[in-house]
Amino acid sequence: MSEQDRAAEHLEVRIEKRRDHPVRHAARFAAELVGSLLMGDTSPRGPGADLVVVRRDTGAEILRTSVDSVEEADQLLRVVRHDLEQKTVEEFTDE
């Protein structure tokens, strides 16, 4: 891997279903329901997901962060894809 290679040549980003324990999933759902009722938040929420960056060659996970809404997932996915196109692997992982 050359120092000047774009990170996108070596890393990929994807959205994966969150790996929650069933009890944690139920608690998160209940908290979101109560929060939306109290705050009047009607934005669509998925079952919960993680944005994951992995190495293309080994599949090793480089970064995992949770996203709680469709809008958040879409926005974060666009930002990370842009960063992977613009930066080297070192620059991306340092940031």
C-alpha positions in Angstrom: 0.0 0.0 0.0 1.6 3.2 -1.1 1.6 6.3 1.1 -0.4 8.2 -1.6 -3.1 5.7 -2.2 -6.6 6.9 -1.6 -8.2 5.3 1.4 -11.2 4.2 -0.8 -8.8 1.8 -2.6 -8.2 -0.1 0.7 -11.2 0.7 3.0 -14.9 0.4 2.5 -17.8 1.8 4.5 -21.2 0.3 5.0 -24.2 0.4 7.2 -24.9 -2.8 9.3 -27.7 -3.8 11.5 -26.8 -3.0 15.1 -25.7 -6.1 17.1 -27.8 -5.5 20.2 -28.6 -8.0 22.9 -32.4 -8.5 22.8 -32.8 -6.9 26.2 -30.8 -3.9 25.2 -32.7 -3.7 21.9 -36.0 -3.6 23.9 -34.8 -1.0 26.3 -33.5 1.2 23.5 -36.9 0.9 21.7 -38.8 1.8 24.9 -36.5 4.8 25.5 -37.0 6.0 21.9 -40.7 5.6 22.1 -41.0 7.5 25.4 -38.6 10.2 24.1 -40.5 10.7 20.9 -43.8 11.0 22.8 -42.4 13.5 25.3 -40.5 15.5 22.7 -42.8 15.3 19.8 -40.1 13.8 17.7 -41.6 12.0 14.7 -38.5 11.5 12.6 -38.3 8.0 11.3 -36.0 5.7 13.2 -34.8 2.3 12.0 -34.1 -0.7 14.2 -30.7 0.8 14.9 -27.6 0.5 12.8 -23.9 0.9 12.9 -21.7 2.7 10.3 -18.7 0.3 9.8 -15.4 0.9 8.0 -13.5 -2.2 7.1 -10.3 -3.2 5.2 -11.1 -4.5 1.8 -8.3 -7.1 1.9 -9.0 -8.7 5.3 -12.4 -7.5 6.3 -10.9 -6.2 9.6 -13.0 -3.6 11.2 -11.3 -0.2 11.4 -14.2 1.9 12.8 -17.7 1.2 14.1 -20.1 3.9 15.3 -23.8 3.8 15.9 -26.4 5.8 14.0 -29.9 6.2 15.3 -31.9 7.6 12.4 -32.1 7.2 8.6 -31.1 10.8 8.1 -28.0 10.4 10.4 -26.9 7.2 8.6 -27.3 8.8 5.2 -25.4 12.0 6.2 -22.6 10.1 7.9 -22.2 7.7 5.0 -21.8 10.5 2.6 -19.2 12.2 4.8 -17.1 9.1 5.3 -17.3 8.1 1.6 -16.0 11.6 0.7 -13.2 11.3 3.2 -12.2 7.9 1.8 -12.0 9.4 -1.7 -10.0 12.4 -0.5 -7.6 11.0 2.1 -4.9 8.4 2.4 -5.5 5.5 4.8 -3.1 7.2 7.3 -4.9 10.5 7.1 -8.3 8.8 7.5 -7.3 6.7 10.5 -5.5 9.6 12.2 -8.6 11.8 11.9 
